[in-house]
Amino acid sequence: MGEDQVRKVAAEIQAYLDAHPQAMDSADGVLKWWLARQRIEESKLTVEQALEYLVSRDLVRRRLLAGGNVVYGRTDVGQAIK
């Protein structure tokens, strides 16, 4: 998986969060609901890499729920990727 593809998906995730700032979901949910709405079909691995890319730049936060599931949502920083 190329870094360009990961950044493309990361930008789509960021655009979704800009439009829906309260959104939170798991990587599976991001793939199924957020990106599907953006009409992008990506592998789960690409979505996970894109989410980690955004987390590493403090644009998205990762939260571990009591049941062990991980969800992602926008941080207060939330700037657009260039």
N, CA, C and O atoms as a GROMACS GRO file, in nm:
protein
  328
    1MET      N    1   0.084  -0.118   0.000
    1MET     CA    2   0.000   0.000   0.000
    1MET      C    3   0.088   0.123   0.000
    1MET      O    4   0.174   0.138   0.087
    2GLY      N    5   0.068   0.210  -0.097
    2GLY     CA    6   0.151   0.327  -0.109
    2GLY      C    7   0.110   0.438  -0.014
    2GLY      O    8  -0.006   0.451   0.025
    3GLU      N    9   0.210   0.519   0.022
    3GLU     CA   10   0.184   0.631   0.113
    3GLU      C   11   0.087   0.731   0.051
    3GLU      O   12   0.006   0.791   0.122
    4ASP      N   13   0.093   0.748  -0.082
    4ASP     CA   14  -0.001   0.839  -0.148
    4ASP      C   15  -0.144   0.794  -0.129
    4ASP      O   16  -0.232   0.876  -0.105
    5GLN      N   17  -0.168   0.664  -0.140
    5GLN     CA   18  -0.303   0.609  -0.122
    5GLN      C   19  -0.350   0.630   0.022
    5GLN      O   20  -0.465   0.664   0.046
    6VAL      N   21  -0.259   0.608   0.118
    6VAL     CA   22  -0.294   0.627   0.259
    6VAL      C   23  -0.330   0.773   0.283
    6VAL      O   24  -0.428   0.802   0.352
    7ARG      N   25  -0.252   0.865   0.228
    7ARG     CA   26  -0.281   1.008   0.246
    7ARG      C   27  -0.413   1.047   0.180
    7ARG      O   28  -0.486   1.133   0.231
    8LYS      N   29  -0.444   0.986   0.066
    8LYS     CA   30  -0.571   1.014  -0.002
    8LYS      C   31  -0.688   0.972   0.088
    8LYS      O   32  -0.784   1.048   0.104
    9VAL      N   33  -0.679   0.854   0.146
    9VAL     CA   34  -0.786   0.807   0.234
    9VAL      C   35  -0.790   0.893   0.360
    9VAL      O   36  -0.898   0.926   0.410
   10ALA      N   37  -0.673   0.929   0.413
   10ALA     CA   38  -0.668   1.016   0.531
   10ALA      C   39  -0.738   1.148   0.503
   10ALA      O   40  -0.811   1.198   0.588
   11ALA      N   41  -0.717   1.205   0.386
   11ALA     CA   42  -0.781   1.330   0.349
   11ALA      C   43  -0.933   1.313   0.340
   11ALA      O   44  -1.007   1.403   0.379
   12GLU      N   45  -0.980   1.199   0.290
   12GLU     CA   46  -1.124   1.173   0.282
   12GLU      C   47  -1.184   1.158   0.422
   12GLU      O   48  -1.294   1.206   0.448
   13ILE      N   49  -1.111   1.092   0.511
   13ILE     CA   50  -1.158   1.078   0.650
   13ILE      C   51  -1.166   1.216   0.714
   13ILE      O   52  -1.264   1.248   0.782
   14GLN      N   53  -1.063   1.297   0.694
   14GLN     CA   54  -1.062   1.432   0.750
   14GLN      C   55  -1.178   1.515   0.695
   14GLN      O   56  -1.240   1.591   0.769
   15ALA      N   57  -1.207   1.502   0.566
   15ALA     CA   58  -1.319   1.575   0.506
   15ALA      C   59  -1.452   1.532   0.569
   15ALA      O   60  -1.539   1.615   0.596
   16TYR      N   61  -1.465   1.402   0.594
   16TYR     CA   62  -1.588   1.353   0.658
   16TYR      C   63  -1.600   1.412   0.797
   16TYR      O   64  -1.708   1.456   0.837
   17LEU      N   65  -1.488   1.414   0.873
   17LEU     CA   66  -1.491   1.468   1.009
   17LEU      C   67  -1.515   1.619   1.010
   17LEU      O   68  -1.577   1.672   1.102
   18ASP      N   69  -1.467   1.688   0.908
   18ASP     CA   70  -1.495   1.831   0.897
   18ASP      C   71  -1.646   1.855   0.880
   18ASP      O   72  -1.702   1.950   0.935
   19ALA      N   73  -1.709   1.768   0.803
   19ALA     CA   74  -1.853   1.779   0.779
   19ALA      C   75  -1.936   1.726   0.895
   19ALA      O   76  -2.050   1.768   0.914
   20HIS      N   77  -1.878   1.633   0.973
   20HIS     CA   78  -1.948   1.568   1.085
   20HIS      C   79  -1.856   1.569   1.208
   20HIS      O   80  -1.805   1.463   1.245
   21PRO      N   81  -1.833   1.684   1.271
   21PRO     CA   82  -1.733   1.694   1.377
   21PRO      C   83  -1.758   1.608   1.500
   21PRO      O   84  -1.664   1.581   1.576
   22GLN      N   85  -1.879   1.564   1.522
   22GLN     CA   86  -1.909   1.479   1.638
   22GLN      C   87  -1.898   1.330   1.607
   22GLN      O   88  -1.919   1.247   1.696
   23ALA      N   89  -1.867   1.294   1.484
   23ALA     CA   90  -1.863   1.154   1.442
   23ALA      C   91  -1.753   1.077   1.515
   23ALA      O   92  -1.644   1.129   1.537
   24MET      N   93  -1.783   0.953   1.550
   24MET     CA   94  -1.687   0.859   1.607
   24MET      C   95  -1.726   0.720   1.558
   24MET      O   96  -1.844   0.687   1.554
   25ASP      N   97  -1.626   0.640   1.521
   25ASP     CA   98  -1.657   0.504   1.478
   25ASP      C   99  -1.530   0.421   1.478
   25ASP      O  100  -1.419   0.474   1.488
   26SER      N  101  -1.547   0.290   1.465
   26SER     CA  102  -1.435   0.196   1.454
   26SER      C  103  -1.380   0.202   1.311
   26SER      O  104  -1.441   0.263   1.223
   27ALA      N  105  -1.265   0.139   1.289
   27ALA     CA  106  -1.209   0.133   1.154
   27ALA      C  107  -1.309   0.068   1.058
   27ALA      O  108  -1.324   0.112   0.945
   28ASP      N  109  -1.377  -0.038   1.104
   28ASP     CA  110  -1.479  -0.104   1.020
   28ASP      C  111  -1.592  -0.007   0.988
   28ASP      O  112  -1.638  -0.002   0.874
   29GLY      N  113  -1.636   0.070   1.087
   29GLY     CA  114  -1.742   0.167   1.065
   29GLY      C  115  -1.699   0.279   0.971
   29GLY      O  116  -1.777   0.324   0.887
   30VAL      N  117  -1.574   0.323   0.986
   30VAL     CA  118  -1.521   0.426   0.896
   30VAL      C  119  -1.525   0.374   0.753
   30VAL      O  120  -1.569   0.444   0.662
   31LEU      N  121  -1.479   0.252   0.735
   31LEU     CA  122  -1.479   0.192   0.602
   31LEU      C  123  -1.621   0.179   0.546
   31LEU      O  124  -1.647   0.214   0.431
   32LYS      N  125  -1.710   0.127   0.628
   32LYS     CA  126  -1.846   0.098   0.582
   32LYS      C  127  -1.932   0.223   0.564
   32LYS      O  128  -2.004   0.236   0.465
   33TRP      N  129  -1.923   0.316   0.660
   33TRP     CA  130  -2.017   0.428   0.661
   33TRP      C  131  -1.956   0.558   0.612
   33TRP      O  132  -2.015   0.627   0.528
   34TRP      N  133  -1.837   0.593   0.662
   34TRP     CA  134  -1.781   0.723   0.626
   34TRP      C  135  -1.731   0.723   0.483
   34TRP      O  136  -1.766   0.812   0.405
   35LEU      N  137  -1.650   0.626   0.448
   35LEU     CA  138  -1.591   0.625   0.315
   35LEU      C  139  -1.693   0.582   0.210
   35LEU      O  140  -1.687   0.628   0.095
   36ALA      N  141  -1.785   0.496   0.248
   36ALA     CA  142  -1.889   0.456   0.153
   36ALA      C  143  -1.970   0.578   0.111
   36ALA      O  144  -2.011   0.592  -0.004
   37ARG      N  145  -1.992   0.666   0.205
   37ARG     CA  146  -2.066   0.788   0.174
   37ARG      C  147  -1.984   0.880   0.086
   37ARG      O  148  -2.039   0.962   0.013
   38GLN      N  149  -1.854   0.867   0.092
   38GLN     CA  150  -1.765   0.946   0.006
   38GLN      C  151  -1.744   0.874  -0.127
   38GLN      O  152  -1.672   0.923  -0.214
   39ARG      N  153  -1.808   0.756  -0.143
   39ARG     CA  154  -1.800   0.675  -0.263
   39ARG      C  155  -1.656   0.629  -0.293
   39ARG      O  156  -1.610   0.632  -0.407
   40ILE      N  157  -1.590   0.586  -0.189
   40ILE     CA  158  -1.454   0.533  -0.203
   40ILE      C  159  -1.456   0.390  -0.151
   40ILE      O  160  -1.510   0.362  -0.044
   41GLU      N  161  -1.397   0.302  -0.226
   41GLU     CA  162  -1.385   0.164  -0.181
   41GLU      C  163  -1.239   0.138  -0.152
   41GLU      O  164  -1.155   0.139  -0.242
   42GLU      N  165  -1.208   0.115  -0.028
   42GLU     CA  166  -1.070   0.093   0.015
   42GLU      C  167  -1.064  -0.032   0.103
   42GLU      O  168  -1.164  -0.074   0.160
   43SER      N  169  -0.947  -0.088   0.112
   43SER     CA  170  -0.930  -0.203   0.200
   43SER      C  171  -0.925  -0.157   0.345
   43SER      O  172  -0.891  -0.042   0.374
   44LYS      N  173  -0.959  -0.245   0.434
   44LYS     CA  174  -0.954  -0.214   0.577
   44LYS      C  175  -0.813  -0.173   0.618
   44LYS      O  176  -0.797  -0.083   0.700
   45LEU      N  177  -0.713  -0.237   0.562
   45LEU     CA  178  -0.574  -0.203   0.596
   45LEU      C  179  -0.544  -0.058   0.560
   45LEU      O  180  -0.481   0.013   0.638
   46THR      N  181  -0.589  -0.013   0.444
   46THR     CA  182  -0.566   0.126   0.402
   46THR      C  183  -0.636   0.221   0.498
   46THR      O  184  -0.580   0.324   0.535
   47VAL      N  185  -0.758   0.188   0.537
   47VAL     CA  186  -0.832   0.272   0.631
   47VAL      C  187  -0.759   0.278   0.765
   47VAL      O  188  -0.744   0.386   0.822
   48GLU      N  189  -0.714   0.164   0.814
   48GLU     CA  190  -0.642   0.162   0.942
   48GLU      C  191  -0.513   0.244   0.933
   48GLU      O  192  -0.480   0.317   1.026
   49GLN      N  193  -0.441   0.233   0.821
   49GLN     CA  194  -0.319   0.311   0.803
   49GLN      C  195  -0.351   0.460   0.797
   49GLN      O  196  -0.278   0.542   0.853
   50ALA      N  197  -0.458   0.496   0.729
   50ALA     CA  198  -0.498   0.636   0.719
   50ALA      C  199  -0.538   0.691   0.856
   50ALA      O  200  -0.502   0.804   0.890
   51LEU      N  201  -0.610   0.611   0.933
   51LEU     CA  202  -0.648   0.654   1.068
   51LEU      C  203  -0.525   0.674   1.155
   51LEU      O  204  -0.516   0.772   1.228
   52GLU      N  205  -0.430   0.582   1.147
   52GLU     CA  206  -0.306   0.596   1.226
   52GLU      C  207  -0.226   0.718   1.181
   52GLU      O  208  -0.165   0.786   1.264
   53TYR      N  209  -0.226   0.746   1.051
   53TYR     CA  210  -0.161   0.866   0.998
   53TYR      C  211  -0.223   0.991   1.061
   53TYR      O  212  -0.151   1.081   1.104
   54LEU      N  213  -0.355   0.995   1.066
   54LEU     CA  214  -0.424   1.110   1.126
   54LEU      C  215  -0.401   1.118   1.277
   54LEU      O  216  -0.386   1.227   1.331
   55VAL      N  217  -0.399   1.004   1.345
   55VAL     CA  218  -0.372   1.001   1.489
   55VAL      C  219  -0.231   1.055   1.516
   55VAL      O  220  -0.211   1.133   1.609
   56SER      N  221  -0.135   1.012   1.436
   56SER     CA  222   0.004   1.054   1.458
   56SER      C  223   0.023   1.204   1.437
   56SER      O  224   0.121   1.262   1.485
   57ARG      N  225  -0.069   1.268   1.368
   57ARG     CA  226  -0.062   1.412   1.344
   57ARG      C  227  -0.161   1.490   1.432
   57ARG      O  228  -0.185   1.608   1.411
   58ASP      N  229  -0.217   1.421   1.532
   58ASP     CA  230  -0.311   1.482   1.626
   58ASP      C  231  -0.434   1.543   1.559
   58ASP      O  232  -0.491   1.641   1.609
   59LEU      N  233  -0.475   1.486   1.447
   59LEU     CA  234  -0.596   1.532   1.378
   59LEU      C  235  -0.716   1.445   1.412
   59LEU      O  236  -0.831   1.488   1.399
   60VAL      N  237  -0.688   1.322   1.455
   60VAL     CA  238  -0.791   1.226   1.494
   60VAL      C  239  -0.744   1.164   1.625
   60VAL      O  240  -0.625   1.142   1.647
   61ARG      N  241  -0.840   1.134   1.711
   61ARG     CA  242  -0.805   1.068   1.837
   61ARG      C  243  -0.857   0.924   1.836
   61ARG      O  244  -0.958   0.894   1.773
   62ARG      N  245  -0.786   0.839   1.905
   62ARG     CA  246  -0.825   0.699   1.918
   62ARG      C  247  -0.874   0.680   2.060
   62ARG      O  248  -0.811   0.726   2.155
   63ARG      N  249  -0.990   0.611   2.075
   63ARG     CA  250  -1.044   0.584   2.208
   63ARG      C  251  -1.074   0.435   2.219
   63ARG      O  252  -1.138   0.377   2.132
   64LEU      N  253  -1.027   0.374   2.327
   64LEU     CA  254  -1.053   0.233   2.355
   64LEU      C  255  -1.177   0.224   2.442
   64LEU      O  256  -1.182   0.281   2.551
   65LEU      N  257  -1.278   0.154   2.394
   65LEU     CA  258  -1.402   0.137   2.469
   65LEU      C  259  -1.390   0.019   2.565
   65LEU      O  260  -1.301  -0.064   2.552
   66ALA      N  261  -1.482   0.014   2.661
   66ALA     CA  262  -1.480  -0.089   2.765
   66ALA      C  263  -1.480  -0.231   2.707
   66ALA      O  264  -1.414  -0.319   2.763
   67GLY      N  265  -1.549  -0.254   2.599
   67GLY     CA  266  -1.557  -0.387   2.539
   67GLY      C  267  -1.434  -0.425   2.457
   67GLY      O  268  -1.427  -0.535   2.403
   68GLY      N  269  -1.337  -0.334   2.448
   68GLY     CA  270  -1.216  -0.361   2.372
   68GLY      C  271  -1.216  -0.305   2.232
   68GLY      O  272  -1.114  -0.310   2.163
   69ASN      N  273  -1.329  -0.251   2.187
   69ASN     CA  274  -1.334  -0.190   2.055
   69ASN      C  275  -1.264  -0.055   2.056
   69ASN      O  276  -1.261   0.015   2.157
   70VAL      N  277  -1.208  -0.019   1.943
   70VAL     CA  278  -1.142   0.109   1.927
   70VAL      C  279  -1.227   0.194   1.834
   70VAL      O  280  -1.271   0.146   1.729
   71VAL      N  281  -1.251   0.320   1.872
   71VAL     CA  282  -1.322   0.414   1.787
   71VAL      C  283  -1.234   0.536   1.763
   71VAL      O  284  -1.144   0.565   1.842
   72TYR      N  285  -1.261   0.605   1.656
   72TYR     CA  286  -1.182   0.722   1.617
   72TYR      C  287  -1.275   0.841   1.601
   72TYR      O  288  -1.389   0.827   1.558
   73GLY      N  289  -1.225   0.958   1.636
   73GLY     CA  290  -1.301   1.081   1.620
   73GLY      C  291  -1.209   1.200   1.605
   73GLY      O  292  -1.087   1.188   1.621
   74ARG      N  293  -1.265   1.311   1.574
   74ARG     CA  294  -1.190   1.434   1.551
   74ARG      C  295  -1.130   1.488   1.680
   74ARG      O  296  -1.192   1.478   1.786
   75THR      N  297  -1.012   1.544   1.670
   75THR     CA  298  -0.953   1.614   1.784
   75THR      C  299  -0.992   1.761   1.775
   75THR      O  300  -1.053   1.804   1.676
   76ASP      N  301  -0.959   1.836   1.876
   76ASP     CA  302  -0.986   1.980   1.872
   76ASP      C  303  -0.897   2.049   1.770
   76ASP      O  304  -0.932   2.155   1.718
   77VAL      N  305  -0.781   1.989   1.742
   77VAL     CA  306  -0.688   2.048   1.644
   77VAL      C  307  -0.752   2.047   1.507
   77VAL      O  308  -0.767   2.152   1.445
   78GLY      N  309  -0.791   1.928   1.458
   78GLY     CA  310  -0.868   1.907   1.338
   78GLY      C  311  -0.842   1.998   1.218
   78GLY      O  312  -0.936   2.052   1.160
   79GLN      N  313  -0.717   2.015   1.178
   79GLN     CA  314  -0.687   2.096   1.060
   79GLN      C  315  -0.687   2.009   0.936
   79GLN      O  316  -0.668   1.887   0.944
   80ALA      N  317  -0.708   2.069   0.824
   80ALA     CA  318  -0.710   1.996   0.697
   80ALA      C  319  -0.570   1.951   0.660
   80ALA      O  320  -0.473   2.021   0.687
   81ILE      N  321  -0.561   1.835   0.597
   81ILE     CA  322  -0.435   1.784   0.545
   81ILE      C  323  -0.407   1.848   0.411
   81ILE      O  324  -0.496   1.862   0.328
   82LYS      N  325  -0.284   1.886   0.391
   82LYS     CA  326  -0.247   1.944   0.262
   82LYS      C  327  -0.153   1.852   0.189
   82LYS      O  328  -0.110   1.883   0.078
   0.00000   0.00000   0.00000
